[in-house]
Amino acid sequence: MPNSSSISEFLLLALADTRQLQLLHFWLLLGIYLAALLGNGLISTAVACHHRLHTPMYFFLLNLALLDLGCISTTLHKAMANALWGTRTISYAGCAAQTFLFVFLISAEYCILTIMSYDRYVAICKPLHYGTLMDSRACATMAAAARGTGVLYSLLHTANTFSLPLCQGNAINQLFCEIAQILKLSCSVFYLREIWLLLVSASLGFGCFVFILFSYVQIFRAVLRMPSDTGISANLKPPSLSSPSLDLVVSFLYSVVPPTLNPLIYSMRNKEHKDALRKLMPFFSAPRKMVSKTRTKM
């Protein structure tokens, strides 16, 4: 049986055996990636270019969009390349780097979502203290803390995962290097070393979830009192519920769907953001108008 010292590359999941289906999967993944790139790119451009959107809420939305772009780029680029060229290999170092980046981006994104819930809680429940609690320095500190937490968390998981001896081959039953799938390749006696870390991670994630839930409960309570009419289940599933198809669907849902849909959820129904995008449209359409005027004169 091979061990980790003899493994120089991993084999990722092959979605299809025929060349036609491989190309179909490539175009499908490319379409999803371009949709995420467009949505998050529009958010980033609008927030960066319009002074009216330089507020804490949009600052964190910009951070979320950038993390989404990094997350979907980390997972889909290699999958698209493998589908296009009909391969399924990824180097050992490349797999470790992909794991580190993905865990870092996902955990930092979860921290940003928690901070965003706190921002809305302060804005609605403590409006008189909003300027003090959410000034530019506090926002920058919280965003840096989210990234720092993500880096430390990812370093811990990546170092622990890739230090395990691998005794079950090098085939990863996933489109990207996922910790849960790499652990399946480790020797059973060492597998438990990562379990405690996953339990701690689940506890921290649950704590963030409780904080987000508490924040929005307080927001809803505050709104109702107003006088007006106005990322871990994949790692902790019971073995009896685990299957290659289920693992693939779950990982797709948490790694690809959120970066694609977050622009719609957090901004496209926001009036200020839509106004900013409308102001950007003349800039993009100006070259086309100049061409049409030149043709008219000719």
C-alpha positions as CSV (number, residue, x, y, z in Angstrom):
1,M,0.0,0.0,0.0
2,P,1.3,3.5,-0.9
3,N,2.1,6.0,1.9
4,S,2.1,9.8,1.9
5,S,5.9,9.9,1.3
6,S,5.5,8.0,-2.0
7,I,2.6,10.0,-3.3
8,S,3.5,12.8,-5.7
9,E,0.1,13.5,-7.1
10,F,-3.6,12.9,-6.5
11,L,-6.3,11.8,-8.9
12,L,-9.5,13.9,-8.8
13,L,-12.9,12.7,-9.7
14,A,-13.6,12.2,-13.4
15,L,-17.1,13.3,-14.2
16,A,-17.3,11.6,-17.5
17,D,-15.4,9.0,-19.6
18,T,-16.3,10.3,-23.1
19,R,-14.8,13.4,-24.6
20,Q,-18.1,14.9,-25.5
21,L,-19.3,14.8,-21.9
22,Q,-16.0,16.1,-20.6
23,L,-16.4,19.2,-22.9
24,L,-20.0,19.6,-21.8
25,H,-19.0,19.6,-18.1
26,F,-16.3,22.2,-19.0
27,W,-18.8,24.6,-20.6
28,L,-21.2,24.1,-17.7
29,L,-18.5,24.8,-15.1
30,L,-17.3,27.8,-17.2
31,G,-20.9,29.2,-17.3
32,I,-21.2,28.9,-13.5
33,Y,-17.8,30.5,-13.0
34,L,-18.6,33.4,-15.4
35,A,-21.9,34.0,-13.6
36,A,-20.2,34.2,-10.3
37,L,-17.5,36.4,-11.8
38,L,-20.0,38.8,-13.3
39,G,-22.2,39.1,-10.1
40,N,-19.3,39.5,-7.7
41,G,-17.4,41.7,-10.1
42,L,-20.3,44.1,-10.4
43,I,-20.6,44.3,-6.6
44,S,-16.9,45.1,-6.2
45,T,-16.9,47.7,-9.0
46,A,-20.0,49.4,-7.7
47,V,-18.8,49.6,-4.1
48,A,-15.3,50.7,-5.1
49,C,-16.5,53.4,-7.5
50,H,-19.4,55.1,-5.7
51,H,-18.8,57.2,-2.6
52,R,-22.4,56.6,-1.4
53,L,-21.6,52.9,-1.0
54,H,-18.6,53.6,1.3
55,T,-20.4,52.5,4.4
56,P,-19.7,49.6,6.8
57,M,-22.5,47.4,5.2
58,Y,-21.1,47.7,1.7
59,F,-17.5,47.5,2.9
60,F,-18.3,44.0,4.3
61,L,-20.3,43.2,1.2
62,L,-17.2,44.0,-0.9
63,N,-15.1,41.7,1.3
64,L,-17.7,38.9,0.9
65,A,-17.7,39.3,-2.9
66,L,-13.9,39.1,-3.1
67,L,-13.9,36.0,-0.9
68,D,-16.6,34.4,-3.0
69,L,-14.5,35.1,-6.2
70,G,-11.4,33.5,-4.5
71,C,-13.4,30.5,-3.3
72,I,-15.0,29.6,-6.6
73,S,-11.7,30.3,-8.5
74,T,-9.9,27.9,-6.1
75,T,-12.3,25.0,-6.7
76,L,-13.4,25.4,-10.3
77,H,-10.2,26.4,-12.2
78,K,-8.5,23.0,-11.8
79,A,-11.8,21.2,-12.4
80,M,-12.3,23.1,-15.6
81,A,-8.7,22.5,-16.7
82,N,-9.1,18.7,-16.1
83,A,-12.4,18.6,-18.0
84,L,-10.9,20.5,-20.9
85,W,-7.8,18.5,-21.2
86,G,-9.3,15.2,-20.2
87,T,-7.0,14.7,-17.2
88,R,-7.7,14.2,-13.5
89,T,-4.3,14.7,-11.8
90,I,-3.2,17.4,-9.3
91,S,0.2,17.5,-7.7
92,Y,0.7,16.9,-4.0
93,A,1.8,20.5,-3.4
94,G,-1.1,21.8,-5.6
95,C,-3.6,19.7,-3.6
96,A,-2.2,21.1,-0.3
97,A,-2.3,24.7,-1.6
98,Q,-5.9,24.2,-2.9
99,T,-7.0,22.8,0.5
100,F,-5.4,25.7,2.3
101,L,-6.9,28.4,0.1
102,F,-10.4,26.8,0.1
103,V,-10.5,26.4,3.9
104,F,-9.1,29.9,4.4
105,L,-11.7,31.5,2.1
106,I,-14.6,29.5,3.4
107,S,-13.8,30.2,7.1
108,A,-13.1,33.9,6.4
109,E,-16.4,34.2,4.5
110,Y,-18.3,32.7,7.5
111,C,-16.6,35.2,9.8
112,I,-17.6,38.1,7.4
113,L,-21.2,36.8,7.4
114,T,-21.1,36.9,11.2
115,I,-19.8,40.4,11.2
116,M,-22.4,41.5,8.7
117,S,-25.1,40.2,11.1
118,Y,-23.5,42.2,13.9
119,D,-23.4,45.3,11.7
120,R,-27.2,45.1,11.0
121,Y,-27.8,44.4,14.7
122,V,-26.0,47.6,15.7
123,A,-27.6,49.6,12.9
124,I,-31.1,48.7,13.9
125,C,-31.0,47.9,17.6
126,K,-28.4,50.5,18.7
127,P,-28.6,53.3,16.0
128,L,-27.2,56.0,18.3
129,H,-24.0,54.0,18.9
130,Y,-23.6,52.9,15.3
131,G,-21.1,55.6,14.3
132,T,-18.9,54.7,17.3
133,L,-19.1,50.9,17.2
134,M,-18.8,50.7,13.4
135,D,-16.3,53.4,12.5
136,S,-13.8,52.8,9.7
137,R,-11.1,51.6,12.1
138,A,-13.4,49.1,13.7
139,C,-14.5,47.8,10.3
140,A,-11.0,47.4,9.1
141,T,-10.0,45.6,12.3
142,M,-12.9,43.2,12.1
143,A,-12.2,42.4,8.4
144,A,-8.5,41.8,9.2
145,A,-9.5,39.6,12.1
146,A,-11.8,37.6,9.8
147,R,-8.9,37.0,7.4
148,G,-6.4,36.3,10.3
149,T,-8.8,33.7,11.8
150,G,-9.2,32.1,8.4
151,V,-5.4,31.8,7.9
152,L,-4.8,30.3,11.3
153,Y,-7.8,27.9,11.0
154,S,-6.7,26.8,7.5
155,L,-3.0,26.4,8.6
156,L,-4.1,24.2,11.4
157,H,-6.4,22.0,9.3
158,T,-4.0,21.8,6.3
159,A,-0.9,21.0,8.3
160,N,-2.8,18.4,10.3
161,T,-4.4,16.7,7.3
162,F,-1.3,16.5,5.1
163,S,0.9,15.2,8.0
164,L,-1.3,12.1,8.2
165,P,0.1,9.0,6.6
166,L,-1.9,7.9,3.6
167,C,-2.5,4.2,3.2
168,Q,-5.6,4.0,0.9
169,G,-4.2,5.1,-2.5
170,N,-4.3,8.6,-4.1
171,A,-7.7,8.8,-5.7
172,I,-9.9,11.6,-4.3
173,N,-13.6,11.1,-5.0
174,Q,-14.2,14.8,-5.5
175,L,-13.7,17.7,-8.0
176,F,-11.2,19.4,-5.7
177,C,-9.0,18.5,-2.8
178,E,-11.4,18.3,0.1
179,I,-10.3,17.4,3.6
180,A,-13.1,14.9,4.2
181,Q,-12.0,13.0,1.1
182,I,-8.3,13.1,1.9
183,L,-9.0,11.7,5.4
184,K,-10.6,8.7,3.7
185,L,-7.1,7.9,2.3
186,S,-5.4,8.1,5.6
187,C,-4.5,5.1,7.8
188,S,-7.5,4.3,10.1
189,V,-5.4,4.6,13.3
190,F,-4.4,8.2,12.4
191,Y,-7.9,9.2,11.2
192,L,-9.0,10.1,14.7
193,R,-6.4,12.7,15.0
194,E,-8.4,15.0,12.8
195,I,-11.7,14.2,14.3
196,W,-11.2,16.3,17.5
197,L,-10.2,19.2,15.3
198,L,-13.4,18.8,13.3
199,L,-15.4,18.7,16.4
200,V,-13.8,21.9,17.7
201,S,-14.4,23.5,14.3
202,A,-18.1,22.4,14.4
203,S,-18.4,24.0,17.8
204,L,-16.9,27.3,16.6
205,G,-19.1,27.2,13.5
206,F,-22.2,26.5,15.6
207,G,-21.2,29.4,17.9
208,C,-21.1,31.7,14.9
209,F,-24.5,30.4,13.7
210,V,-26.0,31.0,17.1
211,F,-24.6,34.6,17.1
212,I,-26.1,35.2,13.6
213,L,-29.4,33.8,14.6
214,F,-29.5,35.8,17.9
215,S,-28.6,39.0,15.9
216,Y,-31.5,38.6,13.5
217,V,-33.9,37.6,16.2
218,Q,-33.1,40.9,17.9
219,I,-33.4,42.7,14.6
220,F,-36.9,41.2,14.0
221,R,-38.0,42.1,17.5
222,A,-36.8,45.6,17.1
223,V,-38.6,46.0,13.8
224,L,-41.8,44.6,15.2
225,R,-41.6,47.1,18.0
226,M,-41.3,50.0,15.6
227,P,-44.5,52.1,15.3
228,S,-44.9,51.7,11.6
229,D,-46.5,49.4,9.1
230,T,-43.5,48.7,7.8
231,G,-19.4,25.1,5.4
232,I,-18.9,21.3,8.1
233,S,-21.9,18.9,7.5
234,A,-19.9,17.4,4.7
235,N,-17.1,16.5,7.2
236,L,-19.4,15.2,9.9
237,K,-22.0,13.2,8.1
238,P,-22.6,9.7,9.6
239,P,-20.8,7.1,7.5
240,S,-24.1,5.3,6.8
241,L,-25.3,8.5,5.0
242,S,-22.2,8.9,3.0
243,S,-22.0,8.1,-0.6
244,P,-20.0,9.4,-3.6
245,S,-23.0,11.0,-5.2
246,L,-24.1,12.6,-1.9
247,D,-20.6,13.9,-1.2
248,L,-20.4,15.4,-4.6
249,V,-23.7,17.2,-4.3
250,V,-23.0,18.5,-0.8
251,S,-19.6,19.8,-1.7
252,F,-21.0,21.5,-4.9
253,L,-23.7,23.2,-2.8
254,Y,-21.3,24.7,-0.3
255,S,-18.3,25.5,-2.6
256,V,-19.9,26.7,-5.8
257,V,-23.6,27.7,-5.2
258,P,-23.0,30.4,-2.5
259,P,-20.4,32.4,-4.5
260,T,-22.7,32.4,-7.5
261,L,-25.9,33.3,-5.6
262,N,-24.5,35.7,-3.0
263,P,-24.6,38.7,-5.4
264,L,-28.3,38.1,-5.9
265,I,-29.1,37.5,-2.3
266,Y,-27.1,40.4,-0.8
267,S,-27.2,43.2,-3.4
268,M,-29.3,42.8,-6.5
269,R,-32.5,43.6,-4.6
270,N,-30.8,46.6,-2.9
271,K,-31.9,49.9,-4.3
272,E,-28.7,51.8,-3.6
273,H,-26.6,49.1,-5.2
274,K,-28.9,49.0,-8.3
275,D,-28.6,52.8,-8.6
276,A,-24.8,52.5,-8.5
277,L,-24.9,49.9,-11.2
278,R,-27.1,52.0,-13.4
279,K,-24.5,54.8,-13.1
280,L,-21.8,52.4,-14.2
281,M,-23.8,51.3,-17.3
282,P,-23.1,54.6,-19.3
283,F,-19.4,54.1,-18.7
284,F,-19.5,50.6,-20.3
285,S,-21.8,51.6,-23.1
286,A,-19.9,54.8,-24.0
287,P,-17.5,53.1,-26.5
288,R,-20.4,51.5,-28.2
289,K,-22.2,54.9,-28.5
290,M,-19.1,56.5,-29.9
291,V,-18.8,53.8,-32.6
292,S,-22.4,54.2,-33.6
293,K,-22.0,58.0,-33.9
294,T,-18.9,57.5,-36.1
295,R,-20.8,55.2,-38.4
296,T,-23.6,57.7,-38.7
297,K,-21.2,60.5,-39.7
298,M,-19.7,58.3,-42.3
